[in-house]
Amino acid sequence: MTQHTATTDAPDTDFHDLDAYLALPRTGGLAMSPDGARLVTTVQTLDAKRTGYVSALWEVDPQGRVPARRLTRSAKGESSAVFTSGGDLLFTSARPDPDGAEDDDPKPALWLLPAGGGEARVVATAPGGVGGPLAAARADVVSVGADVLPAADDLAADARLRTARTDRKVSAILHTGYPVRHWDHDLGPDEARRFVASTAGLRDEPARPLPAPEDGAEGAAEDTPAGRLDLRQLTGAGRQLFEHAADLAPDGGTLVTTWTVADPGAATRTTLVAVDTATGERRTLVDDPDAEVMDPAVSPDGRWVAYGVESITTPEEAPVVRLGLVGLDEPGAEPVILADDWDRWPTSVAWLPDGGGLLVTADSGGRGPVFLVTFDGGPAGAADGAAVTVERVTADDATFTDVRVAPDASAVYALRTSYAAPSAPVRIDLAAFVASGAPGERTPVAAVALRGPVPPPELPGTLAEVETTAADGARVRAWLALPHGASATDPAPLLLWIHGGPLGSWNAWSWRWNPWLMVARGYAVLLPDPALSTGYGQEFVQRGWGEWGGAPFTDLMAVTDAAEARDDVDATRTAAMGGSFGGYMTNWVAGHTDRFRAVVTHASLWALDQFGPTTDHGYYWQREMTPEMAEANSPHRFVGDIRTPMLVIHGDKDYRVPIGEGLRLWQELLTRSGLPAADDGTTDHRFLYYPDENHWVLSPQHAKVWYQVVHAFLAQHVLDEKPELPDYL
């Protein structure tokens, strides 16, 4: 059989050069002004040293007539853009304040860029930095988050306590609860709190504060400098706002936020609360002991809150994710579930301007469309059990994020992404969709690209789909990225790339896990969605729940068989690769089949009994598997059956899959596998270790090394080529 290599007569792309790839600009986030006339997005680019990324804000014409224009520029970058009710643009940045004192360790501040033009200026600061800005749609009220030390009553006290810790070189943290770590960072000693302020009069310095808090409410901050927001604390000490999501009512009178509470067994879960921004009074909206609440969105009239709700799992029952609705203006109102029979998991929600429905995104069949959810009699009808209709709005083979609805409901703006292109702003003609037929009979529409700040990169190949039927009758599908020139006479070697999660889907562009870099080197890259993947219904998730080594594995092998049956794929030269849960699966694959020439396992779970108590959120793992399930599905039990060369990759700062997993895997590969180290210590296995990287390996030059080592390892074992590695390794 002819061996395929990267086609020489095809032009090189940015994916053929790792430096060129790392320099590609990356778009993310979308904000819309209250009048719908302005869109702002964020673009990341490499910094001058090529060792990090810097973000800047760009404005995009909603009508697509004029080119995008850059709004901000600094070495520290800008992010978290949001418009005030008056049309001013707020954002966060740690760039130097021209009106402030020099700071060797600047923290993110809140900046304001006036709607009428002019220079941006700082309008709010906090000793630990500010983030998560929110602005009321119809009132001069904003809210920001800030991390504060537990003993501090206000920001001034927080500053004094932080100075004391710094001067005494104290880094110790005294914990009273769980968790103590999260992904890649230690938790504490500070805690997230929300603050609120009035933006009225910011242009007419000095700032005007909100009404004084009533008795029992959190105290106001000390004197506020002219031109600065008078930040007033709404929430007190505690971890209740850990990883919270929040929204401000349009009139600015209520902050709705997720609220973390403790559960037995060192577990936590999220509830939903409403906080009065004038008094600080808090009341609970949703508290379900069997579920967690996510991503609240307040209706345009301020009377309702839509949110996501996810059931708390057991080892026998997979999570169920649904839409929830609860009244905001009626204390004690009972929450309801919307479209309970819709077999998809909502990932975001946005209200129509008249409050008559919701625009919802959800994974579906390797895509992430926008759906329209409407209810007879409006939200009140839905709360009373009226019929709910769910319709697909977008026809694109793509995933949509950051959905924003025009004030007149004529259009929807979003970022569109797929494995054919990274995120870019688009316009969806909602009026045309609504006019295409009666509810439930409408025709999905294709989104139209706007003149975004970043053109799509040229790809080194084409995108296809592969589909098969599993032994139990389930449909299993995958994306297949093929290099130019792959054919029956010149088939491409195959790389099976398994996604993480495991609750996820290969349905959106990833800069970190990018198949086109492998395609540029001649590989056909298979991106399958096996059991446990989202977007194929509840039963598809359930069939792999608590049995990771079962249907997920057999699905992967079945769809790999289907890909290898193609005449443009070389079934004699294959490899498998994955990260996180995908790394777990590659470990399982290596211990259960010799069909692949090489396996690459990144940030992978190896010994599940060891992983469970040491991962950053051990209580979640206890909900997922019993000890017996963990033992049955642990890859380390099959180390003696591993006869395939493995490249192990792990970062020491990975708290989700702790470094002990990688260290134990490496030691057992060398001592107990079917391909152990020789007596002189030589081995076909390799271990790429990052002392200061986390779960993902995010710094640009470390990402470059990651791909260099992976390319070399696969070239040696799959392509029978001599590996080429940089001298500095």
LOSE-346678 format. One line per field, with one value per residue (C-alpha): residue in three letters; chain; x, y, z. Coordinates in steps of 0.02 Angstrom, whole numbers, m for minus. Each point is the difference from the previous one (the first is absolute). Layout:
// residues N
code = c(ALA, ...)
unit = c(A, ...)
c1 = c(X, ...)
c2 = c(Y, ...)
c3 = c(Z, ...)
This chain:
// residues 729
code = c(MET, THR, GLN, HIS, THR, ALA, THR, THR, ASP, ALA, PRO, ASP, THR, ASP, PHE, HIS, ASP, LEU, ASP, ALA, TYR, LEU, ALA, LEU, PRO, ARG, THR, GLY, GLY, LEU, ALA, MET, SER, PRO, ASP, GLY, ALA, ARG, LEU, VAL, THR, THR, VAL, GLN, THR, LEU, ASP, ALA, LYS, ARG, THR, GLY, TYR, VAL, SER, ALA, LEU, TRP, GLU, VAL, ASP, PRO, GLN, GLY, ARG, VAL, PRO, ALA, ARG, ARG, LEU, THR, ARG, SER, ALA, LYS, GLY, GLU, SER, SER, ALA, VAL, PHE, THR, SER, GLY, GLY, ASP, LEU, LEU, PHE, THR, SER, ALA, ARG, PRO, ASP, PRO, ASP, GLY, ALA, GLU, ASP, ASP, ASP, PRO, LYS, PRO, ALA, LEU, TRP, LEU, LEU, PRO, ALA, GLY, GLY, GLY, GLU, ALA, ARG, VAL, VAL, ALA, THR, ALA, PRO, GLY, GLY, VAL, GLY, GLY, PRO, LEU, ALA, ALA, ALA, ARG, ALA, ASP, VAL, VAL, SER, VAL, GLY, ALA, ASP, VAL, LEU, PRO, ALA, ALA, ASP, ASP, LEU, ALA, ALA, ASP, ALA, ARG, LEU, ARG, THR, ALA, ARG, THR, ASP, ARG, LYS, VAL, SER, ALA, ILE, LEU, HIS, THR, GLY, TYR, PRO, VAL, ARG, HIS, TRP, ASP, HIS, ASP, LEU, GLY, PRO, ASP, GLU, ALA, ARG, ARG, PHE, VAL, ALA, SER, THR, ALA, GLY, LEU, ARG, ASP, GLU, PRO, ALA, ARG, PRO, LEU, PRO, ALA, PRO, GLU, ASP, GLY, ALA, GLU, GLY, ALA, ALA, GLU, ASP, THR, PRO, ALA, GLY, ARG, LEU, ASP, LEU, ARG, GLN, LEU, THR, GLY, ALA, GLY, ARG, GLN, LEU, PHE, GLU, HIS, ALA, ALA, ASP, LEU, ALA, PRO, ASP, GLY, GLY, THR, LEU, VAL, THR, THR, TRP, THR, VAL, ALA, ASP, PRO, GLY, ALA, ALA, THR, ARG, THR, THR, LEU, VAL, ALA, VAL, ASP, THR, ALA, THR, GLY, GLU, ARG, ARG, THR, LEU, VAL, ASP, ASP, PRO, ASP, ALA, GLU, VAL, MET, ASP, PRO, ALA, VAL, SER, PRO, ASP, GLY, ARG, TRP, VAL, ALA, TYR, GLY, VAL, GLU, SER, ILE, THR, THR, PRO, GLU, GLU, ALA, PRO, VAL, VAL, ARG, LEU, GLY, LEU, VAL, GLY, LEU, ASP, GLU, PRO, GLY, ALA, GLU, PRO, VAL, ILE, LEU, ALA, ASP, ASP, TRP, ASP, ARG, TRP, PRO, THR, SER, VAL, ALA, TRP, LEU, PRO, ASP, GLY, GLY, GLY, LEU, LEU, VAL, THR, ALA, ASP, SER, GLY, GLY, ARG, GLY, PRO, VAL, PHE, LEU, VAL, THR, PHE, ASP, GLY, GLY, PRO, ALA, GLY, ALA, ALA, ASP, GLY, ALA, ALA, VAL, THR, VAL, GLU, ARG, VAL, THR, ALA, ASP, ASP, ALA, THR, PHE, THR, ASP, VAL, ARG, VAL, ALA, PRO, ASP, ALA, SER, ALA, VAL, TYR, ALA, LEU, ARG, THR, SER, TYR, ALA, ALA, PRO, SER, ALA, PRO, VAL, ARG, ILE, ASP, LEU, ALA, ALA, PHE, VAL, ALA, SER, GLY, ALA, PRO, GLY, GLU, ARG, THR, PRO, VAL, ALA, ALA, VAL, ALA, LEU, ARG, GLY, PRO, VAL, PRO, PRO, PRO, GLU, LEU, PRO, GLY, THR, LEU, ALA, GLU, VAL, GLU, THR, THR, ALA, ALA, ASP, GLY, ALA, ARG, VAL, ARG, ALA, TRP, LEU, ALA, LEU, PRO, HIS, GLY, ALA, SER, ALA, THR, ASP, PRO, ALA, PRO, LEU, LEU, LEU, TRP, ILE, HIS, GLY, GLY, PRO, LEU, GLY, SER, TRP, ASN, ALA, TRP, SER, TRP, ARG, TRP, ASN, PRO, TRP, LEU, MET, VAL, ALA, ARG, GLY, TYR, ALA, VAL, LEU, LEU, PRO, ASP, PRO, ALA, LEU, SER, THR, GLY, TYR, GLY, GLN, GLU, PHE, VAL, GLN, ARG, GLY, TRP, GLY, GLU, TRP, GLY, GLY, ALA, PRO, PHE, THR, ASP, LEU, MET, ALA, VAL, THR, ASP, ALA, ALA, GLU, ALA, ARG, ASP, ASP, VAL, ASP, ALA, THR, ARG, THR, ALA, ALA, MET, GLY, GLY, SER, PHE, GLY, GLY, TYR, MET, THR, ASN, TRP, VAL, ALA, GLY, HIS, THR, ASP, ARG, PHE, ARG, ALA, VAL, VAL, THR, HIS, ALA, SER, LEU, TRP, ALA, LEU, ASP, GLN, PHE, GLY, PRO, THR, THR, ASP, HIS, GLY, TYR, TYR, TRP, GLN, ARG, GLU, MET, THR, PRO, GLU, MET, ALA, GLU, ALA, ASN, SER, PRO, HIS, ARG, PHE, VAL, GLY, ASP, ILE, ARG, THR, PRO, MET, LEU, VAL, ILE, HIS, GLY, ASP, LYS, ASP, TYR, ARG, VAL, PRO, ILE, GLY, GLU, GLY, LEU, ARG, LEU, TRP, GLN, GLU, LEU, LEU, THR, ARG, SER, GLY, LEU, PRO, ALA, ALA, ASP, ASP, GLY, THR, THR, ASP, HIS, ARG, PHE, LEU, TYR, TYR, PRO, ASP, GLU, ASN, HIS, TRP, VAL, LEU, SER, PRO, GLN, HIS, ALA, LYS, VAL, TRP, TYR, GLN, VAL, VAL, HIS, ALA, PHE, LEU, ALA, GLN, HIS, VAL, LEU, ASP, GLU, LYS, PRO, GLU, LEU, PRO, ASP, TYR, LEU)
unit = c(A, A, A, A, A, A, A, A, A, A, A, A, A, A, A, A, A, A, A, A, A, A, A, A, A, A, A, A, A, A, A, A, A, A, A, A, A, A, A, A, A, A, A, A, A, A, A, A, A, A, A, A, A, A, A, A, A, A, A, A, A, A, A, A, A, A, A, A, A, A, A, A, A, A, A, A, A, A, A, A, A, A, A, A, A, A, A, A, A, A, A, A, A, A, A, A, A, A, A, A, A, A, A, A, A, A, A, A, A, A, A, A, A, A, A, A, A, A, A, A, A, A, A, A, A, A, A, A, A, A, A, A, A, A, A, A, A, A, A, A, A, A, A, A, A, A, A, A, A, A, A, A, A, A, A, A, A, A, A, A, A, A, A, A, A, A, A, A, A, A, A, A, A, A, A, A, A, A, A, A, A, A, A, A, A, A, A, A, A, A, A, A, A, A, A, A, A, A, A, A, A, A, A, A, A, A, A, A, A, A, A, A, A, A, A, A, A, A, A, A, A, A, A, A, A, A, A, A, A, A, A, A, A, A, A, A, A, A, A, A, A, A, A, A, A, A, A, A, A, A, A, A, A, A, A, A, A, A, A, A, A, A, A, A, A, A, A, A, A, A, A, A, A, A, A, A, A, A, A, A, A, A, A, A, A, A, A, A, A, A, A, A, A, A, A, A, A, A, A, A, A, A, A, A, A, A, A, A, A, A, A, A, A, A, A, A, A, A, A, A, A, A, A, A, A, A, A, A, A, A, A, A, A, A, A, A, A, A, A, A, A, A, A, A, A, A, A, A, A, A, A, A, A, A, A, A, A, A, A, A, A, A, A, A, A, A, A, A, A, A, A, A, A, A, A, A, A, A, A, A, A, A, A, A, A, A, A, A, A, A, A, A, A, A, A, A, A, A, A, A, A, A, A, A, A, A, A, A, A, A, A, A, A, A, A, A, A, A, A, A, A, A, A, A, A, A, A, A, A, A, A, A, A, A, A, A, A, A, A, A, A, A, A, A, A, A, A, A, A, A, A, A, A, A, A, A, A, A, A, A, A, A, A, A, A, A, A, A, A, A, A, A, A, A, A, A, A, A, A, A, A, A, A, A, A, A, A, A, A, A, A, A, A, A, A, A, A, A, A, A, A, A, A, A, A, A, A, A, A, A, A, A, A, A, A, A, A, A, A, A, A, A, A, A, A, A, A, A, A, A, A, A, A, A, A, A, A, A, A, A, A, A, A, A, A, A, A, A, A, A, A, A, A, A, A, A, A, A, A, A, A, A, A, A, A, A, A, A, A, A, A, A, A, A, A, A, A, A, A, A, A, A, A, A, A, A, A, A, A, A, A, A, A, A, A, A, A, A, A, A, A, A, A, A, A, A, A, A, A, A, A, A, A, A, A, A, A, A, A, A, A, A, A, A, A, A, A, A, A, A, A, A, A, A, A, A, A, A, A, A, A, A, A, A, A, A, A, A, A, A, A, A, A, A, A, A, A, A, A, A, A, A, A, A, A, A, A, A, A, A, A, A, A, A, A, A, A, A, A, A, A, A, A, A, A, A, A, A, A, A, A, A, A, A, A, A, A, A, A, A, A, A, A, A, A, A, A, A, A, A, A, A, A, A, A, A, A, A, A, A, A, A, A, A, A, A, A, A, A)
c1 = c(0, 65, 48, m75, 103, m48, m35, 145, m95, m127, 45, 62, m120, 23, m26, 161, 103, m27, 63, m122, m141, 33, m3, m175, m120, m142, m174, m109, m145, m135, m87, m143, m50, m177, m56, 71, 110, 168, 83, 166, 107, 171, 152, 152, 171, 176, 96, 166, 101, m114, m20, m179, m160, m67, m182, m74, m178, m64, m163, m100, m135, m164, m54, 163, 30, 162, 158, 32, 101, 115, m55, 137, 186, 115, 135, m116, m151, m186, m147, m176, m84, m176, m104, m84, m180, 69, 107, 170, 115, 67, 144, 133, 186, 159, 81, 77, m117, 71, m81, 58, 159, 128, m35, 120, m143, m151, m169, m143, m101, m165, 21, m128, 10, m129, m133, 35, 185, 154, 127, m40, 23, m5, m167, 20, 139, 18, 158, m21, m65, m176, m85, m166, m79, m188, m105, m187, m85, m110, 81, 164, 51, 149, 65, 176, 81, 155, 96, 9, 87, m127, 34, m20, m162, 37, 132, 103, 16, 42, 144, 71, m11, 82, 142, 26, 10, 122, 112, 7, 25, m147, m69, m87, m187, m109, m146, m164, m84, 19, 61, 172, 58, m82, 70, 170, m3, m14, m159, 11, 36, m111, m181, m108, m126, m116, m4, m123, 13, m91, 74, m108, 108, 162, 27, m45, 126, m7, m92, m170, m27, m153, m118, 78, m26, m134, 34, 76, 64, 184, 91, 49, 181, 102, 7, m1, 120, m78, m45, 0, m144, m54, 11, m116, 13, m154, 60, 99, 133, m8, 27, m179, 56, 131, m5, m167, m106, m109, m115, m69, m184, m31, m48, 157, m101, 44, 155, m40, 145, 44, 39, 108, m55, 79, m67, 44, 161, 104, m108, m71, m141, m69, m166, m73, m26, m61, 90, m80, 132, m63, m13, 107, m148, 16, m137, 10, m84, 50, 70, m14, 97, 8, 64, 121, m51, 96, 5, m152, m76, m127, m146, m14, m145, 95, m135, 79, 165, 47, 145, 82, m24, 104, m49, 127, 63, 10, 111, m154, m79, 83, m38, m153, 14, m157, m67, m76, m116, m43, m93, 106, m136, m98, 89, m21, m43, 27, 128, m52, 93, m26, m7, 37, m26, 131, 143, 141, 103, m10, 169, m56, m161, m50, m171, m96, m25, m187, 28, m105, 134, 179, 146, 94, 158, 27, 117, m84, 76, 175, m67, m61, m151, m106, m177, m155, m104, m174, m145, m187, m50, 178, 105, m154, m80, 158, 1, m179, 44, m45, 69, 183, 67, 184, 59, 172, 43, 170, 34, 191, 112, 74, m9, m59, 51, m21, m177, m62, m175, m34, m120, m131, 23, 39, 169, 109, 187, 119, 170, 0, 129, 30, 146, m5, 34, 36, m121, m58, m148, m156, m176, m152, m159, m125, m140, 19, m4, m158, m84, 42, m150, m107, 82, 72, 3, 131, 155, 171, 104, 186, 101, 87, 180, 34, 159, 94, 174, 80, m14, m20, 163, 30, m15, 123, m140, m186, m131, m111, m112, 11, m146, m31, m119, 59, m40, m146, m73, 58, 55, 181, 72, 161, 82, 144, 129, 90, 159, m4, 44, m55, m71, m11, 172, 72, m91, 37, 55, m137, 5, m144, m20, m115, m85, 2, m144, m63, m163, 42, 7, 124, m109, 101, 170, 138, 162, 76, m56, 9, m11, 59, 177, 3, m88, 138, 122, m99, m115, m186, m67, m156, m101, m134, m143, m16, m121, m1, 10, m128, m118, m70, m131, m10, 11, 163, 78, m78, 67, 177, m35, 99, 78, 132, 88, m160, m102, 120, 140, m101, m74, 175, 56, m156, 18, 187, m46, m116, 136, 128, m121, 18, 119, 82, 54, 148, m57, 177, 67, m105, 20, m114, 7, m101, 4, m86, m144, 70, 165, m92, m73, 169, 69, m147, 24, 185, m43, m136, 63, 163, m78, 88, 184, 12, m102, 12, m82, m13, m55, m74, m87, 94, m42, m179, 12, 145, m79, m166, 61, 137, m91, m51, m186, 1, m184, m49, 98, m92, m162, 65, 64, m8, 168, m46, m35, 163, 96, m82, 31, 176, 129, 144, m64, 47, 176, 71, m98, 73, 119, m19, 127, m79, 39, m57, m26, m43, 14, 46, m129, m144, m118, m145, 105, 142, 179, m2, m99, 137, 141, m78, m42, 180, 76, m116, 29, 186, m16, m160, m62, 14, 130, 109, 166, 151, 131, 105, m147, m44, m184, m117, m114, 24, m54, m21, m8, m45, 47, m102, m144, m175, m136, 9, 179, m44, 160, 39, 177, m50, m142, 129, 108, m155, m32, 185, 15, m164, 48, 170, m71, m133, 122, 114, m131, m135, 96, 164, 95, 144, m71, 56, m2, 62, 174, m60, m97)
c2 = c(0, 173, 100, 173, 148, 184, 48, 97, 91, 75, 172, 9, 72, 72, m177, m58, 114, m3, 178, 62, m98, 70, 175, m18, 125, m76, 74, m25, 81, 117, 151, 103, 177, 29, 78, m143, 117, m61, m169, m25, m156, m46, m53, m87, 18, m53, 123, 74, m139, m136, m75, 51, 69, 176, 43, 158, 60, 21, 73, m94, 78, m94, 31, m64, 155, 71, m90, m38, 131, m17, 91, m37, m35, m38, m121, m70, m22, 27, m118, m23, 134, 56, 153, 112, 57, 165, m85, 19, m151, m79, m123, m68, 20, m1, 131, 151, 136, 166, 88, m126, m42, m121, m181, m145, m125, 83, m85, 8, 160, 51, 123, 105, 49, 140, m29, 171, m34, 48, m91, m147, 28, m99, 8, m136, m94, m129, m62, m174, 61, 9, m113, m63, 170, 6, 149, 27, 20, 147, 76, 81, m148, m116, m146, m70, m144, 15, m122, 56, m74, m77, 118, 157, 98, 110, 30, 116, m136, m125, 109, 10, m188, m38, 118, m89, m170, 66, 88, m155, m115, m106, m120, m121, m31, m66, m98, m37, m87, m87, 14, 74, m2, 28, m48, 85, 114, m5, 69, 134, 89, 127, m30, 68, 135, 107, 190, 123, 182, 137, 64, 156, 155, m88, 124, 141, m37, m39, m166, m11, m151, m110, 30, m36, m179, m33, m69, m174, 21, m8, 164, 123, 24, 147, 165, m27, 103, 116, m88, m171, m117, m11, m190, m64, m179, m109, m168, m46, m125, m179, m106, 18, 90, m127, m14, 92, 59, 154, 122, 172, 39, 132, 131, m36, m38, m185, m105, m182, m117, m181, m32, m146, m95, m145, m176, m154, m90, 156, 30, 162, 47, 161, 84, 160, 159, 178, 144, 172, 123, 140, m97, m155, m107, m176, m127, m173, m32, m180, m127, m178, m128, m112, 126, 142, 167, 89, 160, 104, 124, 130, 37, 173, 47, m57, m122, m168, m92, m136, m112, m167, m141, m159, m149, m63, m167, m168, m143, m74, 158, 121, 186, 76, 181, 103, 179, 73, 149, 89, 159, 143, 119, m129, m56, m187, m34, m182, m32, m102, m100, 52, m124, m149, m116, 89, m125, 127, 88, 191, 88, 183, 101, 177, 83, 71, 188, m19, m142, m116, m132, m52, m28, m152, m87, m187, m133, m103, m129, 72, 177, 132, 88, 142, m52, 106, m49, 79, m28, 31, 146, 61, m42, 0, m130, m105, 12, m64, m148, 71, m84, 35, m8, m27, 40, m2, 174, m24, m113, 9, m149, 101, 44, 170, 91, 174, 22, 181, 52, 164, 116, m16, m191, 13, m83, m103, 28, m136, m78, m147, m137, m175, m108, 91, 170, 82, 117, 151, 121, m36, 66, m115, 65, m38, 95, m108, m157, 53, 48, m168, m91, m40, m46, m175, 6, 134, m20, 24, 141, 14, 127, 138, 44, 178, 95, m63, 50, m167, m88, m190, m95, m105, m184, m136, m121, m36, m50, m154, m105, m184, m97, m177, m103, m74, m179, 62, 96, 173, 122, 52, 143, 98, 141, m51, 131, m57, 70, 65, m139, m147, m130, m186, 8, 111, m40, 99, m76, 12, 88, m38, 153, m30, 149, 41, 34, m133, 99, 97, m5, 33, 141, 160, 64, m24, 97, m118, m166, 43, m143, 105, 4, m188, 7, 117, m143, m122, m82, m30, 49, m87, 99, m119, 26, m167, m43, 136, 135, 140, 41, m173, m15, m57, m184, 24, 74, m130, m149, 47, 62, m88, m115, 103, m155, m67, 90, 148, m121, m109, 155, 67, m163, m12, 175, m29, m156, 107, 129, m133, m74, 158, m16, 168, m62, m116, m128, m68, 162, 62, 84, 52, 158, 91, 117, m6, m125, m23, m44, m124, m80, m9, m89, m120, m23, m39, m136, m79, m1, m1, 72, 169, 29, 137, 79, 178, 28, 176, 45, m173, m98, m161, m75, 48, m47, 122, 134, 13, 66, 113, 91, 178, m42, m175, 7, 5, m159, m86, 41, m75, m173, m121, m71, m160, 96, 95, m162, m84, 149, 46, m10, m38, m178, m38, 70, m172, m5, 164, m41, 165, 142, 138, 185, 59, 188, 84, 169, 14, 139, m109, m14, m77, m152, 9, m34, m162, m78, 38, m49, m168, m35, 36, m109, m145, 12, m20, m141, m97, 29, m124, 119, 37, 90, m104, m47, 149, 118, 33, 4, 38, 94, 186, 121, 186, 88, 183, 60, 161, m42, m55, m108, 81, 64, 179, 100, 17, m67, m149, m36, 5, m126, m109, m13, m20, m150, m76, 22, m81, m146, m40, 24, m131, m132, 32, 70, m94, 164, 61, 114, 182, 93, 173, 2, 88, m155)
c3 = c(0, m44, 154, 8, 56, 1, m180, m71, m137, 122, 67, 179, 126, 174, 64, m82, 113, 188, 21, m133, 81, 174, m73, m74, 85, 101, 19, 154, 92, m65, 78, m74, 43, 67, m164, m103, m102, 64, 20, 89, 0, 69, m101, 74, m81, 48, 106, m56, 83, m73, 174, 36, m76, 15, m32, m77, m31, m178, m62, m133, m109, 34, m180, m73, m104, 73, 55, 183, 93, 149, 158, 127, 3, 147, 54, 136, m112, 27, 26, 73, m106, 48, m48, 127, m25, m67, m132, 84, m13, 159, 0, 118, m20, 105, m111, 90, 56, m66, 148, 131, 94, m69, 44, m19, 9, m82, 22, m125, 16, m77, m144, m92, m184, m30, m132, m77, m20, 99, 106, 111, 187, 161, 91, 132, 87, 138, 90, m74, m168, m72, m125, m66, m37, m25, m55, 15, m168, 49, 154, 52, 106, m17, 102, 8, 89, 110, 107, 182, 152, 121, 145, m107, 18, m150, m134, 109, 133, m135, m59, 177, 25, m167, 41, 165, m84, m129, 126, 108, m150, 54, m131, 119, m21, 141, m74, 85, m146, m167, m137, 27, m182, m168, m171, 11, 152, 188, 76, 131, 106, m88, m54, m139, 45, m106, 4, m75, m52, m94, m164, 2, m9, m44, m140, 119, 136, 145, 7, 81, 114, 11, 145, 169, 59, 126, 172, m10, m178, m42, 33, m135, m50, 61, m96, m187, m109, m127, m161, 80, 37, 181, 18, 135, 59, m26, 63, 155, 49, m63, m153, m63, m159, m49, m191, 1, m146, 19, m89, 41, m18, m136, 131, 101, 156, 16, m24, m38, 30, 28, 184, 57, 155, 93, m10, 104, m38, m37, m153, m68, m117, m73, 38, m73, 101, m29, 87, 17, m61, 114, 163, m23, 52, m72, m34, m76, m167, m35, 123, m62, 103, m153, m127, m37, m77, m139, m104, 52, m124, 59, m118, m82, 114, 154, 53, m43, 4, m124, 48, m29, 123, 10, 106, 126, m61, 83, m57, m83, m75, m121, 17, m82, m57, m28, m9, 156, 27, 161, 43, 65, 57, 99, 159, 25, m183, m47, m138, m151, m132, m181, m146, 111, m148, m108, m11, m4, 133, m5, 8, 3, 5, m57, 8, m147, 24, 33, 125, m106, m24, 18, m117, 60, m60, 19, m66, m136, m115, m6, m14, 122, m79, 64, 49, 30, 152, 6, 118, m10, 110, 25, 155, 111, m113, 5, 190, 0, m112, m172, m155, m45, m178, m44, m177, m79, m65, m83, m148, 9, 34, 142, 184, 62, 159, 77, m67, 0, m57, m90, 95, m138, m10, m186, 19, 113, 13, 56, m24, m119, 9, m68, m51, m166, 79, 169, 88, m101, 16, m102, m24, 6, m84, 137, m88, m155, 106, 92, m165, m82, 73, 150, 165, m13, m191, m32, m108, 80, m74, m36, 97, m98, 41, 57, m39, 150, 55, m47, m169, 7, m23, m155, 45, m56, m40, m3, 128, m19, 112, 45, 72, 57, 106, 165, 52, 106, m148, 54, m135, 22, m104, m17, m95, m111, m50, m157, m77, m178, m120, 107, m119, m38, m80, 135, 164, 158, 166, 131, 168, 118, 114, 150, 83, 185, 116, m14, m17, m158, m188, m140, m67, 19, m52, 128, m3, 127, m76, m184, m126, m147, 68, m20, m168, m62, 35, m104, 128, m17, 172, 66, 130, 66, 122, 92, 141, 134, m134, 3, m142, m33, 136, 179, m38, m95, 158, 114, m101, 50, 177, 136, m130, m89, m64, m79, m133, m16, m47, m117, m83, m32, m76, m109, m72, m25, m101, m106, m32, m43, m127, m105, m146, 40, 174, 31, 129, 20, 75, 145, 168, 144, 104, 132, 149, 170, m22, m175, 84, 110, m156, m87, 154, m8, m187, 25, 125, m107, m179, m97, m158, 17, m31, 132, 137, 69, 170, 73, 178, 13, 136, 35, 171, 43, 183, 16, m109, 94, 168, m74, m140, 42, 17, 73, 49, m184, m32, 143, m89, m162, 47, 145, 56, m91, m162, 16, 24, m149, m115, 57, m141, 117, 22, m180, m3, m36, m163, m66, m141, m94, 19, 104, 16, 172, 23, 165, 86, 184, 29, m59, 147, m96, m48, 127, m51, 98, m142, m126, 118, 42, m183, m49, 135, m38, m188, 30, 126, m31, m178, m141, m73, 153, 4, m47, 127, m55, 31, m181, m46, m144, 121, 31, 138, m39, 168, 32, 176, m15, m118, 42, m77, m172, m28, m46, m22, m187, 4, 107, m120, m140, 92, 28, m187, m41, 115, m57, m183, 29, 100, m131, m144, 76, 37, m132, m148, 33, m9, 107, 135, 0, 165, 48, 76, 158, 52)
